[in-house]
Amino acid sequence: MPQLNPSPWLSIMLISWLTLTFILQPKLLFFTTMNQPTDKTLSCTKPLPWNWPWT
């Protein structure tokens, strides 16, 4: 069963992870968002009681 032989697939996996880690990841992290996130102001509103017609 050739799929149990880790010799070619281990090197392919390691090369792909190294490529992702050292080449692609810094390029992707260099991008900045167009709109910087801002903090939302939280406004707490007090709920009004309901006026039930049968009470």
PDB file with one MODEL, atoms N, CA, C and O in Angstrom:
MODEL        1
ATOM      1  N   MET A   1       0.844  -1.178   0.000  1.00  0.00           N
ATOM      2  CA  MET A   1       0.000   0.000   0.000  1.00  0.00           C
ATOM      3  C   MET A   1       0.891   1.244   0.000  1.00  0.00           C
ATOM      4  O   MET A   1       1.537   1.531   1.007  1.00  0.00           O
ATOM      5  N   PRO A   2       0.936   1.966  -1.078  1.00  0.00           N
ATOM      6  CA  PRO A   2       1.866   3.090  -1.178  1.00  0.00           C
ATOM      7  C   PRO A   2       1.457   4.302  -0.342  1.00  0.00           C
ATOM      8  O   PRO A   2       2.306   5.135  -0.025  1.00  0.00           O
ATOM      9  N   GLN A   3       0.166   4.422   0.027  1.00  0.00           N
ATOM     10  CA  GLN A   3      -0.218   5.592   0.802  1.00  0.00           C
ATOM     11  C   GLN A   3       0.320   5.565   2.233  1.00  0.00           C
ATOM     12  O   GLN A   3       0.265   6.576   2.934  1.00  0.00           O
ATOM     13  N   LEU A   4       0.833   4.429   2.664  1.00  0.00           N
ATOM     14  CA  LEU A   4       1.430   4.351   3.988  1.00  0.00           C
ATOM     15  C   LEU A   4       2.899   4.758   3.989  1.00  0.00           C
ATOM     16  O   LEU A   4       3.508   4.880   5.052  1.00  0.00           O
ATOM     17  N   ASN A   5       3.447   4.962   2.854  1.00  0.00           N
ATOM     18  CA  ASN A   5       4.835   5.389   2.761  1.00  0.00           C
ATOM     19  C   ASN A   5       4.889   6.918   2.958  1.00  0.00           C
ATOM     20  O   ASN A   5       4.438   7.659   2.085  1.00  0.00           O
ATOM     21  N   PRO A   6       5.430   7.399   4.085  1.00  0.00           N
ATOM     22  CA  PRO A   6       5.397   8.833   4.354  1.00  0.00           C
ATOM     23  C   PRO A   6       6.499   9.617   3.655  1.00  0.00           C
ATOM     24  O   PRO A   6       6.561  10.840   3.782  1.00  0.00           O
ATOM     25  N   SER A   7       7.342   8.952   2.941  1.00  0.00           N
ATOM     26  CA  SER A   7       8.499   9.631   2.364  1.00  0.00           C
ATOM     27  C   SER A   7       8.144  10.782   1.429  1.00  0.00           C
ATOM     28  O   SER A   7       8.656  11.877   1.660  1.00  0.00           O
ATOM     29  N   PRO A   8       7.319  10.638   0.397  1.00  0.00           N
ATOM     30  CA  PRO A   8       7.057  11.812  -0.451  1.00  0.00           C
ATOM     31  C   PRO A   8       6.089  12.796   0.192  1.00  0.00           C
ATOM     32  O   PRO A   8       6.229  14.004   0.005  1.00  0.00           O
ATOM     33  N   TRP A   9       5.108  12.303   0.947  1.00  0.00           N
ATOM     34  CA  TRP A   9       4.064  13.185   1.452  1.00  0.00           C
ATOM     35  C   TRP A   9       4.527  14.004   2.631  1.00  0.00           C
ATOM     36  O   TRP A   9       4.038  15.115   2.835  1.00  0.00           O
ATOM     37  N   LEU A  10       5.431  13.501   3.392  1.00  0.00           N
ATOM     38  CA  LEU A  10       5.945  14.271   4.514  1.00  0.00           C
ATOM     39  C   LEU A  10       6.730  15.479   4.010  1.00  0.00           C
ATOM     40  O   LEU A  10       6.597  16.570   4.566  1.00  0.00           O
ATOM     41  N   SER A  11       7.519  15.312   3.002  1.00  0.00           N
ATOM     42  CA  SER A  11       8.280  16.450   2.466  1.00  0.00           C
ATOM     43  C   SER A  11       7.350  17.471   1.805  1.00  0.00           C
ATOM     44  O   SER A  11       7.576  18.675   1.925  1.00  0.00           O
ATOM     45  N   ILE A  12       6.324  17.012   1.122  1.00  0.00           N
ATOM     46  CA  ILE A  12       5.368  17.928   0.504  1.00  0.00           C
ATOM     47  C   ILE A  12       4.634  18.729   1.586  1.00  0.00           C
ATOM     48  O   ILE A  12       4.442  19.936   1.446  1.00  0.00           O
ATOM     49  N   MET A  13       4.233  18.063   2.643  1.00  0.00           N
ATOM     50  CA  MET A  13       3.542  18.754   3.727  1.00  0.00           C
ATOM     51  C   MET A  13       4.454  19.783   4.394  1.00  0.00           C
ATOM     52  O   MET A  13       4.035  20.909   4.660  1.00  0.00           O
ATOM     53  N   LEU A  14       5.687  19.398   4.659  1.00  0.00           N
ATOM     54  CA  LEU A  14       6.607  20.329   5.312  1.00  0.00           C
ATOM     55  C   LEU A  14       6.926  21.530   4.431  1.00  0.00           C
ATOM     56  O   LEU A  14       7.002  22.656   4.924  1.00  0.00           O
ATOM     57  N   ILE A  15       7.110  21.307   3.164  1.00  0.00           N
ATOM     58  CA  ILE A  15       7.407  22.418   2.249  1.00  0.00           C
ATOM     59  C   ILE A  15       6.205  23.352   2.139  1.00  0.00           C
ATOM     60  O   ILE A  15       6.368  24.571   2.096  1.00  0.00           O
ATOM     61  N   SER A  16       5.016  22.794   2.094  1.00  0.00           N
ATOM     62  CA  SER A  16       3.829  23.650   1.999  1.00  0.00           C
ATOM     63  C   SER A  16       3.629  24.460   3.271  1.00  0.00           C
ATOM     64  O   SER A  16       3.261  25.633   3.196  1.00  0.00           O
ATOM     65  N   TRP A  17       3.862  23.863   4.444  1.00  0.00           N
ATOM     66  CA  TRP A  17       3.718  24.612   5.700  1.00  0.00           C
ATOM     67  C   TRP A  17       4.803  25.675   5.830  1.00  0.00           C
ATOM     68  O   TRP A  17       4.529  26.776   6.308  1.00  0.00           O
ATOM     69  N   LEU A  18       5.991  25.375   5.426  1.00  0.00           N
ATOM     70  CA  LEU A  18       7.052  26.378   5.489  1.00  0.00           C
ATOM     71  C   LEU A  18       6.779  27.528   4.531  1.00  0.00           C
ATOM     72  O   LEU A  18       7.045  28.686   4.854  1.00  0.00           O
ATOM     73  N   THR A  19       6.255  27.214   3.366  1.00  0.00           N
ATOM     74  CA  THR A  19       5.890  28.261   2.419  1.00  0.00           C
ATOM     75  C   THR A  19       4.802  29.144   2.994  1.00  0.00           C
ATOM     76  O   THR A  19       4.879  30.370   2.915  1.00  0.00           O
ATOM     77  N   LEU A  20       3.807  28.530   3.564  1.00  0.00           N
ATOM     78  CA  LEU A  20       2.730  29.304   4.166  1.00  0.00           C
ATOM     79  C   LEU A  20       3.233  30.162   5.317  1.00  0.00           C
ATOM     80  O   LEU A  20       2.858  31.329   5.432  1.00  0.00           O
ATOM     81  N   THR A  21       4.062  29.604   6.152  1.00  0.00           N
ATOM     82  CA  THR A  21       4.505  30.311   7.345  1.00  0.00           C
ATOM     83  C   THR A  21       5.467  31.448   7.033  1.00  0.00           C
ATOM     84  O   THR A  21       5.328  32.535   7.592  1.00  0.00           O
ATOM     85  N   PHE A  22       6.423  31.228   6.169  1.00  0.00           N
ATOM     86  CA  PHE A  22       7.477  32.221   5.978  1.00  0.00           C
ATOM     87  C   PHE A  22       7.278  33.150   4.789  1.00  0.00           C
ATOM     88  O   PHE A  22       7.900  34.210   4.728  1.00  0.00           O
ATOM     89  N   ILE A  23       6.428  32.777   3.851  1.00  0.00           N
ATOM     90  CA  ILE A  23       6.264  33.617   2.665  1.00  0.00           C
ATOM     91  C   ILE A  23       4.871  34.243   2.609  1.00  0.00           C
ATOM     92  O   ILE A  23       4.739  35.459   2.478  1.00  0.00           O
ATOM     93  N   LEU A  24       3.848  33.421   2.708  1.00  0.00           N
ATOM     94  CA  LEU A  24       2.498  33.949   2.531  1.00  0.00           C
ATOM     95  C   LEU A  24       1.956  34.673   3.761  1.00  0.00           C
ATOM     96  O   LEU A  24       1.278  35.692   3.625  1.00  0.00           O
ATOM     97  N   GLN A  25       2.237  34.175   4.930  1.00  0.00           N
ATOM     98  CA  GLN A  25       1.666  34.774   6.128  1.00  0.00           C
ATOM     99  C   GLN A  25       2.135  36.210   6.353  1.00  0.00           C
ATOM    100  O   GLN A  25       1.287  37.054   6.644  1.00  0.00           O
ATOM    101  N   PRO A  26       3.411  36.550   6.241  1.00  0.00           N
ATOM    102  CA  PRO A  26       3.786  37.960   6.405  1.00  0.00           C
ATOM    103  C   PRO A  26       3.168  38.867   5.344  1.00  0.00           C
ATOM    104  O   PRO A  26       2.853  40.023   5.628  1.00  0.00           O
ATOM    105  N   LYS A  27       2.991  38.356   4.130  1.00  0.00           N
ATOM    106  CA  LYS A  27       2.361  39.166   3.091  1.00  0.00           C
ATOM    107  C   LYS A  27       0.894  39.416   3.410  1.00  0.00           C
ATOM    108  O   LYS A  27       0.383  40.510   3.168  1.00  0.00           O
ATOM    109  N   LEU A  28       0.217  38.415   3.947  1.00  0.00           N
ATOM    110  CA  LEU A  28      -1.183  38.594   4.286  1.00  0.00           C
ATOM    111  C   LEU A  28      -1.362  39.486   5.505  1.00  0.00           C
ATOM    112  O   LEU A  28      -2.334  40.237   5.588  1.00  0.00           O
ATOM    113  N   LEU A  29      -0.439  39.410   6.444  1.00  0.00           N
ATOM    114  CA  LEU A  29      -0.553  40.245   7.635  1.00  0.00           C
ATOM    115  C   LEU A  29      -0.176  41.700   7.366  1.00  0.00           C
ATOM    116  O   LEU A  29      -0.454  42.572   8.189  1.00  0.00           O
ATOM    117  N   PHE A  30       0.443  41.964   6.240  1.00  0.00           N
ATOM    118  CA  PHE A  30       0.838  43.318   5.893  1.00  0.00           C
ATOM    119  C   PHE A  30      -0.370  44.167   5.490  1.00  0.00           C
ATOM    120  O   PHE A  30      -0.357  45.386   5.657  1.00  0.00           O
ATOM    121  N   PHE A  31      -1.406  43.527   4.963  1.00  0.00           N
ATOM    122  CA  PHE A  31      -2.594  44.260   4.536  1.00  0.00           C
ATOM    123  C   PHE A  31      -3.306  44.874   5.729  1.00  0.00           C
ATOM    124  O   PHE A  31      -3.386  44.282   6.805  1.00  0.00           O
ATOM    125  N   THR A  32      -3.817  46.074   5.509  1.00  0.00           N
ATOM    126  CA  THR A  32      -4.590  46.722   6.565  1.00  0.00           C
ATOM    127  C   THR A  32      -6.024  46.904   6.072  1.00  0.00           C
ATOM    128  O   THR A  32      -6.285  46.939   4.869  1.00  0.00           O
ATOM    129  N   THR A  33      -6.914  47.015   6.996  1.00  0.00           N
ATOM    130  CA  THR A  33      -8.307  47.202   6.630  1.00  0.00           C
ATOM    131  C   THR A  33      -8.534  48.658   6.247  1.00  0.00           C
ATOM    132  O   THR A  33      -7.852  49.555   6.743  1.00  0.00           O
ATOM    133  N   MET A  34      -9.479  48.877   5.376  1.00  0.00           N
ATOM    134  CA  MET A  34      -9.777  50.239   4.944  1.00  0.00           C
ATOM    135  C   MET A  34     -10.442  51.042   6.064  1.00  0.00           C
ATOM    136  O   MET A  34     -10.108  52.205   6.289  1.00  0.00           O
ATOM    137  N   ASN A  35     -11.364  50.422   6.746  1.00  0.00           N
ATOM    138  CA  ASN A  35     -12.052  51.089   7.847  1.00  0.00           C
ATOM    139  C   ASN A  35     -11.554  50.503   9.156  1.00  0.00           C
ATOM    140  O   ASN A  35     -11.785  49.331   9.451  1.00  0.00           O
ATOM    141  N   GLN A  36     -10.885  51.308   9.922  1.00  0.00           N
ATOM    142  CA  GLN A  36     -10.385  50.830  11.201  1.00  0.00           C
ATOM    143  C   GLN A  36     -11.558  50.601  12.152  1.00  0.00           C
ATOM    144  O   GLN A  36     -12.485  51.410  12.189  1.00  0.00           O
ATOM    145  N   PRO A  37     -11.532  49.529  12.907  1.00  0.00           N
ATOM    146  CA  PRO A  37     -12.649  49.271  13.823  1.00  0.00           C
ATOM    147  C   PRO A  37     -12.683  50.307  14.943  1.00  0.00           C
ATOM    148  O   PRO A  37     -11.643  50.720  15.456  1.00  0.00           O
ATOM    149  N   THR A  38     -13.860  50.708  15.302  1.00  0.00           N
ATOM    150  CA  THR A  38     -14.035  51.670  16.387  1.00  0.00           C
ATOM    151  C   THR A  38     -14.892  51.034  17.466  1.00  0.00           C
ATOM    152  O   THR A  38     -15.644  50.090  17.220  1.00  0.00           O
ATOM    153  N   ASP A  39     -14.759  51.570  18.655  1.00  0.00           N
ATOM    154  CA  ASP A  39     -15.562  51.075  19.772  1.00  0.00           C
ATOM    155  C   ASP A  39     -16.970  51.620  19.661  1.00  0.00           C
ATOM    156  O   ASP A  39     -17.176  52.791  19.344  1.00  0.00           O
ATOM    157  N   LYS A  40     -17.924  50.768  19.923  1.00  0.00           N
ATOM    158  CA  LYS A  40     -19.307  51.205  19.931  1.00  0.00           C
ATOM    159  C   LYS A  40     -19.646  51.698  21.327  1.00  0.00           C
ATOM    160  O   LYS A  40     -19.212  51.133  22.331  1.00  0.00           O
ATOM    161  N   THR A  41     -20.417  52.745  21.363  1.00  0.00           N
ATOM    162  CA  THR A  41     -20.886  53.206  22.662  1.00  0.00           C
ATOM    163  C   THR A  41     -22.131  52.415  23.029  1.00  0.00           C
ATOM    164  O   THR A  41     -23.086  52.328  22.257  1.00  0.00           O
ATOM    165  N   LEU A  42     -22.097  51.855  24.192  1.00  0.00           N
ATOM    166  CA  LEU A  42     -23.219  51.057  24.640  1.00  0.00           C
ATOM    167  C   LEU A  42     -24.210  51.956  25.360  1.00  0.00           C
ATOM    168  O   LEU A  42     -23.863  52.623  26.335  1.00  0.00           O
ATOM    169  N   SER A  43     -25.406  51.970  24.893  1.00  0.00           N
ATOM    170  CA  SER A  43     -26.436  52.754  25.565  1.00  0.00           C
ATOM    171  C   SER A  43     -27.437  51.797  26.188  1.00  0.00           C
ATOM    172  O   SER A  43     -28.109  51.039  25.488  1.00  0.00           O
ATOM    173  N   CYS A  44     -27.525  51.838  27.471  1.00  0.00           N
ATOM    174  CA  CYS A  44     -28.443  50.965  28.195  1.00  0.00           C
ATOM    175  C   CYS A  44     -29.788  51.675  28.324  1.00  0.00           C
ATOM    176  O   CYS A  44     -29.883  52.757  28.902  1.00  0.00           O
ATOM    177  N   THR A  45     -30.781  51.071  27.797  1.00  0.00           N
ATOM    178  CA  THR A  45     -32.119  51.630  27.936  1.00  0.00           C
ATOM    179  C   THR A  45     -32.908  50.763  28.894  1.00  0.00           C
ATOM    180  O   THR A  45     -32.827  49.535  28.870  1.00  0.00           O
ATOM    181  N   LYS A  46     -33.658  51.423  29.720  1.00  0.00           N
ATOM    182  CA  LYS A  46     -34.460  50.706  30.693  1.00  0.00           C
ATOM    183  C   LYS A  46     -35.761  50.276  30.018  1.00  0.00           C
ATOM    184  O   LYS A  46     -36.439  51.109  29.418  1.00  0.00           O
ATOM    185  N   PRO A  47     -36.115  49.029  30.099  1.00  0.00           N
ATOM    186  CA  PRO A  47     -37.347  48.588  29.436  1.00  0.00           C
ATOM    187  C   PRO A  47     -38.571  49.155  30.147  1.00  0.00           C
ATOM    188  O   PRO A  47     -38.631  49.199  31.376  1.00  0.00           O
ATOM    189  N   LEU A  48     -39.523  49.578  29.367  1.00  0.00           N
ATOM    190  CA  LEU A  48     -40.763  50.110  29.928  1.00  0.00           C
ATOM    191  C   LEU A  48     -41.716  48.968  30.239  1.00  0.00           C
ATOM    192  O   LEU A  48     -41.761  47.984  29.501  1.00  0.00           O
ATOM    193  N   PRO A  49     -42.469  49.082  31.309  1.00  0.00           N
ATOM    194  CA  PRO A  49     -43.433  48.007  31.619  1.00  0.00           C
ATOM    195  C   PRO A  49     -44.594  48.032  30.621  1.00  0.00           C
ATOM    196  O   PRO A  49     -44.975  49.080  30.099  1.00  0.00           O
ATOM    197  N   TRP A  50     -45.120  46.880  30.387  1.00  0.00           N
ATOM    198  CA  TRP A  50     -46.252  46.771  29.479  1.00  0.00           C
ATOM    199  C   TRP A  50     -47.543  47.039  30.235  1.00  0.00           C
ATOM    200  O   TRP A  50     -47.705  46.654  31.393  1.00  0.00           O
ATOM    201  N   ASN A  51     -48.419  47.683  29.573  1.00  0.00           N
ATOM    202  CA  ASN A  51     -49.743  47.906  30.151  1.00  0.00           C
ATOM    203  C   ASN A  51     -50.688  46.827  29.635  1.00  0.00           C
ATOM    204  O   ASN A  51     -51.195  46.897  28.515  1.00  0.00           O
ATOM    205  N   TRP A  52     -50.907  45.836  30.476  1.00  0.00           N
ATOM    206  CA  TRP A  52     -51.777  44.739  30.067  1.00  0.00           C
ATOM    207  C   TRP A  52     -53.224  45.179  30.270  1.00  0.00           C
ATOM    208  O   TRP A  52     -53.558  45.746  31.310  1.00  0.00           O
ATOM    209  N   PRO A  53     -54.072  44.928  29.299  1.00  0.00           N
ATOM    210  CA  PRO A  53     -55.446  45.409  29.416  1.00  0.00           C
ATOM    211  C   PRO A  53     -56.267  44.676  30.482  1.00  0.00           C
ATOM    212  O   PRO A  53     -57.265  45.223  30.952  1.00  0.00           O
ATOM    213  N   TRP A  54     -55.886  43.471  30.874  1.00  0.00           N
ATOM    214  CA  TRP A  54     -56.700  42.715  31.837  1.00  0.00           C
ATOM    215  C   TRP A  54     -56.218  42.861  33.269  1.00  0.00           C
ATOM    216  O   TRP A  54     -56.741  42.188  34.156  1.00  0.00           O
ATOM    217  N   THR A  55     -55.232  43.723  33.526  1.00  0.00           N
ATOM    218  CA  THR A  55     -54.791  43.900  34.908  1.00  0.00           C
ATOM    219  C   THR A  55     -55.238  45.221  35.455  1.00  0.00           C
ATOM    220  O   THR A  55     -54.954  45.538  36.610  1.00  0.00           O
TER     221      THR A  55
ENDMDL
END
